[in-house]
């Protein structure tokens, strides 16, 4: 079963009590929501959103076993205001955003998120959308690929890998995760190929972020999430790489400077050694929390 990262820290910083209304705008497989629902039951309400219909199915089973009041809806978290409006709600007591890809998604070979498993170059968190990673590989120019790999993946060999893809896409198939992984391995220097991090890691990260427009979604979601809070309500955001964390930090500082928010985490909270042993995925997770004044 998917293990939720920084669970204890999230619960303690959201400061939950029975009877509250809580929005988990990235419910995933329901790990955080399961414990949140227990904390706010029997009179509280949990609202769970996710753009992945399969995740909603997994979450529903998990939350049904808990009992209590909950509602799950198929929404990208960038549209959380529309989701709340559809429930005739304007404000909630707490909001959680966990903006990383889930282990369930990574382990599903047919979703194409991981170069460790062979599958189609898909990477859509919402399988109802049109654009896939394959569309980007075949549809973007060399310059556009360099930009994505460099900016979203922070890949040092972005230019070399992009040129190789453009050269090869008319000669051979680049339709599976292993096809792309092989091209990356063939392109980078051997010393880099056998380094601590596999050379395809940043390329896959960049494509996933681009396919799902993740950074823009986060930028749109933050003011909506903060704006939906009742006074004293808290917004917790878990991010997994520096690009996301920078966006969250800058937004929180913005609200603090306006006098509308109080930052509850001077530094981002990271996993303890014990959590790292039990859940290696938590290694790059960072939690920031802000309270609405």
Buried (B, 14 or more C-beta within 10 A) or exposed (E): EBBBBBBEBBBEBBBBEEEBBBBBBBBBBBBBBBBBBBBBBEEBBBBBBBBBEBBBEBBBEBBEEBEBBBBBBBBBBBBBBEBBEEEEBEBBBBBBBBBBBBBBBBEBBEBBBBBBBEBBBBBBBBEEEEBBBBBBBBEBEBEEBBBBBBBBBBBBBBBBBBBBBBEBBEEEEBBBBBBBBBBBBEBBEEEBBEEEEBBBBBBBBBBBBBBBBBBEBBBBBBEBBBBBBBEEBBBBBBBBBEBBBEBBBEBBEBBBEEEBBBBBBEEBBBBEEEBBEEBEBBEBBBBBBBBBE
